[in-house]
Amino acid sequence: MNIVLHEPEIPQNTGNIARTCAATGAKLHLIEPLGFSIDEKNLKRAGLDYWELLDVRTYKNFEDFLVQNDYPKIYMATTKSKQTYTEVQYEEDAYIMFGKESAGIPEEILLNYKETAIRIPMIKEARSLNLSNSAAIVLYEALRQNEFLTLETKGQLHRYEW
């Protein structure tokens, strides 16, 4: 799986998403400009000690991302979509893109992704969910649809047996 962040602005959100990607084996793609430095303390703190498990890649702009990834099919998370994130079938290597916190994915980009635009349902009065929560919600739905791929699905107690 692949999580793509288009111009993320808040380091803590990206750090939280990085941790989710590391824990699930998803690649994290960051499209510049970023609202922070990759070396920023808040970014690293939110990702805890998971950075060595993370495959993270950065791109100069959206076109650079498209070229370097051979123009992949992308599910665009936006509040403007007519279909929900549960109404599509995600491939094992799906690319799921989220926009920056203040403005989402630019409409100029969304226009080319009408069929793969997705949204998370919420009440009318709410503008959006937190970016890291949104990424986790959609990523885990994509993983569920693919039977959690190589993830550990059986838990066990530390000192006792179930």
C-alpha positions in Angstrom: 0.0 0.0 0.0 1.0 3.6 -0.6 0.0 6.7 1.3 0.6 10.0 -0.6 0.5 13.3 1.1 0.2 16.4 -1.1 2.0 19.3 0.5 1.4 18.4 4.1 1.7 21.3 6.5 1.7 19.9 10.1 4.6 17.8 11.2 2.7 15.9 13.9 0.1 14.7 11.4 2.8 13.5 9.0 4.7 11.9 11.9 1.5 10.0 13.0 0.9 8.9 9.4 4.5 7.8 9.1 4.0 5.6 12.2 0.9 4.1 10.7 2.7 3.4 7.5 5.6 1.8 9.3 3.3 -0.4 11.3 1.5 -1.6 8.2 4.4 -1.8 5.7 2.8 1.0 3.6 5.1 3.4 1.7 4.9 7.1 2.5 5.1 9.5 -0.4 5.6 13.2 0.4 4.9 15.8 -2.3 6.6 19.2 -1.8 6.5 21.8 -0.7 6.3 20.5 2.9 5.2 22.8 5.7 8.2 21.5 7.8 11.6 19.9 7.5 11.9 16.1 7.4 14.4 16.5 10.3 11.9 18.4 12.5 11.7 17.3 16.1 7.9 17.2 16.1 7.8 15.0 13.1 10.3 12.5 14.5 8.5 12.6 18.0 5.1 11.7 16.5 6.7 8.8 14.5 8.4 7.6 17.7 11.1 4.9 17.0 9.4 3.6 13.8 11.5 5.6 11.3 13.8 2.7 10.5 10.8 0.6 9.5 9.5 3.3 7.1 9.9 3.6 3.4 9.5 7.3 2.8 10.0 9.1 -0.6 9.8 12.8 -1.4 9.0 14.5 -4.7 9.4 18.1 -6.0 5.8 18.3 -7.2 2.8 16.2 -8.2 4.1 15.7 -11.8 7.4 14.4 -10.4 5.5 12.0 -8.2 3.5 10.8 -11.2 6.6 10.3 -13.4 8.6 8.5 -10.7 5.7 6.1 -10.0 4.8 5.4 -13.6 1.5 7.3 -13.5 -0.3 5.0 -11.0 -4.0 4.8 -10.3 -4.6 7.1 -7.3 -7.5 7.1 -4.9 -8.0 10.8 -4.0 -9.4 11.4 -0.5 -11.6 14.5 -0.7 -14.7 15.8 1.0 -16.0 16.6 -2.5 -16.3 13.0 -3.8 -19.7 11.4 -4.4 -18.5 7.9 -3.4 -17.3 6.8 0.0 -14.0 5.1 0.8 -15.8 1.8 1.3 -17.4 1.8 -2.2 -14.2 1.1 -4.1 -12.0 -2.0 -4.3 -8.4 -1.2 -3.5 -5.6 -3.1 -5.1 -2.8 -4.6 -3.0 -0.5 -1.8 -4.0 -3.1 1.0 -4.0 -2.0 4.6 -3.9 -4.2 6.7 -1.6 -3.6 10.5 -1.6 -4.5 13.1 0.9 -4.2 16.9 0.5 -2.7 19.5 2.8 -4.6 20.2 6.1 -5.7 23.8 5.2 -7.0 23.2 1.7 -7.1 19.5 0.7 -6.1 18.3 -2.8 -6.3 21.1 -5.4 -9.4 20.9 -7.6 -7.2 21.1 -10.7 -5.8 17.7 -9.7 -9.1 16.3 -8.6 -10.7 16.9 -12.0 -8.7 14.1 -13.5 -9.6 11.6 -10.7 -13.4 11.7 -10.6 -13.7 7.9 -10.8 -11.2 7.3 -8.0 -12.1 10.2 -5.7 -13.3 9.0 -2.3 -14.6 10.6 0.9 -15.2 9.7 4.5 -18.8 10.3 5.6 -19.3 12.9 8.3 -22.0 15.4 9.4 -22.7 18.4 7.1 -21.4 20.9 9.6 -17.9 19.4 9.8 -15.3 20.6 7.2 -13.0 17.6 7.5 -11.4 15.1 9.8 -7.8 15.2 11.1 -5.4 14.2 8.3 -3.7 11.4 10.3 -7.1 10.0 11.3 -8.3 10.1 7.7 -5.2 8.3 6.5 -5.6 5.6 9.1 -9.3 5.1 8.3 -8.8 4.6 4.6 -5.6 2.7 4.8 -7.1 0.1 7.2 -10.1 -0.3 4.9 -7.8 -0.9 2.0 -5.8 -3.4 4.1 -9.0 -5.1 5.3 -10.2 -5.6 1.7 -6.9 -7.3 0.9 -7.1 -9.6 4.0 -4.5 -7.5 5.8 -1.8 -8.8 3.4 1.3 -9.7 5.5 0.1 -8.1 8.7 -0.1 -10.0 12.0 -3.8 -10.6 12.7 -3.6 -12.8 15.8 -2.9 -11.1 19.1 -1.5 -12.7 22.2 -1.2 -11.8 25.8 2.2 -11.0 27.2 2.1 -13.2 30.3 -1.0 -15.3 30.0 -2.7 -17.6 27.4 -6.1 -16.9 25.9 
